[in-house]
Amino acid sequence: MSLKNQAALDFLQVRRSRPAKTLVAPAPTREELMPLLIAAARSPDHGKLEPWRFVVIEHGAMQRLAALTETCGLAMGKSAEDIAKARSQFDMGHLAVAVIEVQKPSEKIPAIEQTYSAGAVCLALLNAALAAGWGANWLSGWQSHNRSFCEQGLGLSKNEKIAGFIHIATEGTAPPERPRPDVTTLTQWVSE
Ligand SMILES: Cc1cc2nc3c(=O)[nH]c(=O)nc-3n(C[C@H](O)[C@H](O)[C@H](O)COP(=O)(O)O)c2cc1C
């Protein structure tokens, strides 16, 4: 029988991200991060394909990725403003985990289900970090969809994409609550 976990339920009712730009040092150590990665990898995965992996971006790699964002943005014709905004997650970053979607060949499991599983890993990592008392935020940005950035920046293969950057560090300022959906209007009950 499943045991009720009221603390987990209470956490899920009030959880919220902490904007990456408000995060401050320290970030988790490797030892502190590993249990969070293990929790995240405990995510639904149809067919046990493990269609994801992690690239941990430590502080020392942030400037290289900020500069690469700029290079990619210039090649894409992005404005100076767009480039500054996109590179800021690395300019200001302490630690981020790039969750990498790894598409595995499968006759049974559709590609979209592997994508969903990678998204589930992103949320699980975000929630694990928040539950551990860290500030955390799931970011993407146009560079995360740029092949040069993916391949030069993080060494991704052709079958790999960035599902998200999960920034994890210490909460600086507490964010105000944001409006939440009215779930009753989003929910349809089908009973026959
Ligand atoms: C796939 C994905 C990509 C996102 N990328 C960004 C981003 O690049 N910049 C941003 O400000 N917010 C981005 N967000 C939204 C932030 O994660 C935002 O803080 C979040 O929606 C707050 O949700 P929460 O308070 O319920 O955790 C993204 C969200 C998702 C799901």
The ligand as an SDF file (V2000), in Angstrom:
LIG
                    3D

 31 33  0  0  0  0  0  0  0  0999 V2000
   10.8300   24.5750  -20.9570 C   0  0  0  0  0  0  0  0  0  0  0  0
   10.8660   25.8460  -20.1620 C   0  0  0  0  0  0  0  0  0  0  0  0
   11.7630   26.8480  -20.4950 C   0  0  0  0  0  0  0  0  0  0  0  0
   11.7920   28.0490  -19.8000 C   0  0  0  0  0  0  0  0  0  0  0  0
   12.6890   29.0050  -20.1570 N   0  0  0  0  0  0  0  0  0  0  0  0
   12.6750   30.1930  -19.5280 C   0  0  0  0  0  0  0  0  0  0  0  0
   13.5970   31.2040  -19.9020 C   0  0  0  0  0  0  0  0  0  0  0  0
   14.4540   31.0030  -20.7710 O   0  0  0  0  0  0  0  0  0  0  0  0
   13.5230   32.4050  -19.2660 N   0  0  0  0  0  0  0  0  0  0  0  0
   12.5940   32.6280  -18.2860 C   0  0  0  0  0  0  0  0  0  0  0  0
   12.5780   33.7370  -17.7380 O   0  0  0  0  0  0  0  0  0  0  0  0
   11.7380   31.6910  -17.8850 N   0  0  0  0  0  0  0  0  0  0  0  0
   11.7510   30.4710  -18.4860 C   0  0  0  0  0  0  0  0  0  0  0  0
   10.8860   29.4900  -18.0990 N   0  0  0  0  0  0  0  0  0  0  0  0
    9.9260   29.7660  -17.0270 C   0  0  0  0  0  0  0  0  0  0  0  0
   10.6060   29.7370  -15.6800 C   0  0  0  0  0  0  0  0  0  0  0  0
   11.0360   28.4210  -15.3700 O   0  0  0  0  0  0  0  0  0  0  0  0
    9.6610   30.2790  -14.6430 C   0  0  0  0  0  0  0  0  0  0  0  0
   10.4200   30.7290  -13.6060 O   0  0  0  0  0  0  0  0  0  0  0  0
    8.6690   29.2640  -14.1710 C   0  0  0  0  0  0  0  0  0  0  0  0
    7.6260   29.1650  -15.1010 O   0  0  0  0  0  0  0  0  0  0  0  0
    8.1140   29.5700  -12.8070 C   0  0  0  0  0  0  0  0  0  0  0  0
    7.3220   28.4800  -12.4320 O   0  0  0  0  0  0  0  0  0  0  0  0
    7.1250   27.9930  -10.9340 P   0  0  0  0  0  0  0  0  0  0  0  0
    7.1620   29.1900  -10.0470 O   0  0  0  0  0  0  0  0  0  0  0  0
    5.7940   27.3230  -10.9810 O   0  0  0  0  0  0  0  0  0  0  0  0
    8.2070   27.0220  -10.6020 O   0  0  0  0  0  0  0  0  0  0  0  0
   10.8810   28.2580  -18.7390 C   0  0  0  0  0  0  0  0  0  0  0  0
    9.9950   27.2380  -18.3740 C   0  0  0  0  0  0  0  0  0  0  0  0
    9.9890   26.0430  -19.0640 C   0  0  0  0  0  0  0  0  0  0  0  0
    9.0160   24.9650  -18.6560 C   0  0  0  0  0  0  0  0  0  0  0  0
  1  2  1  0
  2  3  1  0
  2 30  2  0
  3  4  2  0
  4  5  1  0
  4 28  1  0
  5  6  2  0
  6  7  1  0
  6 13  1  0
  7  8  2  0
  7  9  1  0
  9 10  1  0
 10 11  2  0
 10 12  1  0
 12 13  2  0
 13 14  1  0
 14 15  1  0
 14 28  1  0
 15 16  1  0
 16 17  1  0
 16 18  1  0
 18 19  1  0
 18 20  1  0
 20 21  1  0
 20 22  1  0
 22 23  1  0
 23 24  1  0
 24 25  2  0
 24 26  1  0
 24 27  1  0
 28 29  2  0
 29 30  1  0
 30 31  1  0
M  END
$$$$
